[in-house]
Amino acid sequence: MTTKPLPITEELHEYLIAHGAPPDALVNELAEETLALLPKDAHMQVAPEQAALLTFLTRLVGARQAVEVGTFTGLSALSIARGLPADGRLTCFDISEKFTDIARRYWTRAGVDDRIELRIGPAGETLRELPHEPYLDFAFIDADKVGYPVYWAELVPRMRPGGLIAVDNVLRGGRVLAPQDAADRAIAAFNDEIMSDVRVERVMLPVADGLTLARRC
């Protein structure tokens, strides 16, 4: 099979963003504040092209009910909420009041705070509070990597047919080929595990640190 590997240089990355959906002033400000306040953790924020893709996918599936596991300072949630209709609902799960306090400020400024419900606590437990019927249109997983199988197990049965799950960091900087720590090993095992999940059809994309899209059958 012919492959088309393409090294993404910094210049090419800037071109890619500029010719897609460039971040607006509010998104840029959120990214800058996150980097300034949390320099060691800022890498947890989604890349600008991911933010644009989340909005695009939310609109593409016509999502009205969405879930996010792992909110950090709120860029991914902001992006999903912007793709929802005015009466849409995004339920976010995170464990940090510190990080999500930043998120709340930007959701309010963006005018989407009325679409977002934030639940603080271990997602492996709080996800179980969601309705058990298949009602979700869109879900985004971007939290602790060891927890991915638990989040997947809770979310897949709650996705409606045709609903979409996006899973971040599935390449771990390429370390899935030679895992170096517990998170790497967890993601490598998770990637193998969901290949046999007949409830979904999936594709893995080299977006940022790797993004798996799974459509509920």
C-alpha positions in Angstrom: 0.0 0.0 0.0 1.3 3.5 -0.9 1.8 5.8 2.1 2.0 9.5 2.1 3.9 10.6 5.2 4.3 14.3 5.6 6.6 16.0 8.2 4.8 18.9 9.7 7.2 21.7 10.2 6.4 24.8 12.2 5.9 26.8 9.1 3.6 24.2 7.5 1.6 24.0 10.8 1.0 27.7 10.7 -0.1 27.5 7.1 -2.5 24.6 8.0 -4.1 26.6 10.7 -4.3 29.8 8.6 -6.1 27.9 5.8 -8.5 26.1 8.1 -10.4 27.9 10.8 -7.9 30.2 12.5 -8.4 30.8 16.2 -10.2 34.0 17.1 -9.0 36.6 19.6 -10.7 34.9 22.6 -9.2 31.5 21.8 -5.7 33.1 21.4 -6.2 34.8 24.8 -7.2 31.6 26.5 -4.2 29.8 25.0 -1.8 32.6 26.1 -3.2 32.7 29.6 -3.0 29.0 30.0 0.7 29.1 28.9 1.5 32.0 31.2 -0.3 30.6 34.3 0.4 26.9 33.8 3.6 26.6 31.7 4.2 23.0 32.8 0.7 21.9 32.0 -0.1 23.9 29.0 0.6 21.0 26.7 -2.7 19.5 27.9 -4.6 22.1 26.0 -5.9 20.9 22.6 -4.0 22.2 19.5 -5.7 25.0 17.5 -6.5 22.7 14.6 -8.1 20.3 17.1 -10.2 23.1 18.5 -11.5 23.9 15.0 -12.1 20.3 14.3 -14.2 19.8 17.4 -16.5 22.6 16.5 -16.7 21.2 12.9 -17.5 17.7 14.1 -20.1 18.8 16.6 -21.9 20.7 13.9 -21.4 17.9 11.4 -23.3 15.3 13.5 -25.9 17.8 14.5 -25.1 17.3 18.1 -27.5 18.5 20.8 -26.2 16.4 23.7 -22.4 16.2 24.2 -20.0 15.0 26.9 -16.4 15.9 27.5 -14.1 13.9 29.8 -11.1 16.1 30.7 -11.7 19.9 30.5 -8.5 21.5 31.7 -8.8 25.3 31.0 -11.7 24.9 28.7 -10.6 25.3 25.1 -12.0 22.0 23.9 -15.3 22.6 25.8 -15.5 26.1 24.3 -15.0 24.6 20.9 -17.7 21.9 21.3 -20.2 24.4 22.8 -19.7 26.7 19.9 -20.8 23.9 17.6 -24.0 23.2 19.6 -27.3 24.9 18.9 -28.5 27.5 21.5 -30.5 24.8 23.3 -27.7 22.2 23.1 -26.0 20.7 26.2 -22.4 19.9 27.0 -21.6 18.0 30.2 -18.0 18.3 31.2 -16.2 16.1 33.7 -12.9 17.1 35.4 -11.2 16.9 38.8 -9.6 20.3 39.0 -11.4 23.4 40.3 -8.2 25.4 39.6 -8.0 24.6 35.9 -11.8 24.8 35.3 -12.1 28.2 37.0 -10.2 29.6 34.1 -12.5 27.7 31.7 -15.6 29.1 33.3 -14.4 32.7 32.7 -13.9 32.1 29.0 -17.1 30.2 28.5 -19.0 33.2 30.0 -17.1 35.7 27.8 -17.9 33.5 24.7 -21.6 33.4 25.6 -21.8 29.6 25.8 -21.7 29.1 29.6 -25.5 28.4 29.5 -24.8 25.4 27.3 -22.2 23.8 29.6 -22.6 21.9 32.9 -19.3 21.2 34.7 -19.2 18.2 37.1 -16.1 18.0 39.4 -15.0 14.5 40.5 -13.5 11.3 39.2 -15.0 10.8 35.8 -15.0 7.0 36.3 -17.6 7.6 39.0 -19.5 10.7 37.8 -20.0 9.4 34.3 -22.3 6.7 35.8 -24.7 9.5 36.8 -25.6 10.1 33.2 -28.8 8.6 31.8 -28.3 5.0 30.7 -30.1 5.2 27.4 -28.3 5.9 24.1 -28.9 9.7 23.8 -25.4 11.3 23.3 -24.5 12.7 19.9 -20.9 13.6 20.6 -18.2 12.8 23.2 -14.6 13.8 23.6 -12.1 11.9 25.7 -9.0 13.8 26.8 -8.2 13.0 30.4 -5.9 10.7 32.3 -4.7 8.0 29.9 -5.0 5.1 32.3 -8.7 5.9 32.6 -9.5 5.7 28.9 -10.9 2.1 29.0 -13.3 3.1 31.8 -14.5 6.3 30.0 -15.0 4.3 26.8 -17.0 1.6 28.6 -19.3 4.2 30.1 -19.7 6.3 27.0 -20.2 3.8 24.1 -23.5 2.4 25.4 -24.8 6.0 25.9 -24.0 7.0 22.3 -27.0 7.1 19.9 -26.6 5.3 16.6 -24.4 7.5 14.4 -23.1 9.3 17.5 -19.4 10.2 17.4 -16.6 9.8 20.0 -13.3 11.6 19.6 -10.4 10.3 21.6 -7.2 12.4 22.0 -3.6 11.5 22.5 -3.8 8.1 20.9 -0.3 8.3 19.5 1.5 9.6 22.6 4.2 11.4 20.6 4.9 8.2 18.7 5.6 6.3 21.9 2.8 3.8 21.3 5.4 2.0 19.2 7.7 1.7 22.2 5.8 2.6 25.4 8.0 4.3 28.1 5.6 4.8 31.0 2.2 3.7 32.3 0.3 6.2 30.2 2.0 5.1 27.0 1.3 1.5 27.9 -2.3 2.3 28.7 -2.9 4.0 25.4 -1.2 1.3 23.4 -3.4 -1.3 25.1 -6.5 0.9 24.7 -5.9 1.3 20.9 -5.6 -2.5 20.5 -8.7 -3.1 22.6 -11.1 -0.9 20.7 -10.1 -2.4 17.4 -12.2 -5.4 18.3 -15.2 -3.3 19.6 -17.9 -4.2 17.1 -20.2 -1.5 18.4 -18.3 1.2 16.6 -16.5 1.9 13.3 -13.4 3.9 13.8 -10.5 5.7 12.1 -7.2 7.0 13.6 -6.0 10.3 12.4 -2.5 12.0 12.8 -4.1 15.2 14.1 -1.8 16.8 16.8 -0.9 13.9 19.1 -3.3 11.4 17.4 -7.1 11.5 17.3 -9.3 8.5 17.0 -12.9 9.0 15.7 -15.4 6.3 16.5 -18.9 6.2 15.1 -21.6 4.2 17.0 -23.1 1.6 14.7 
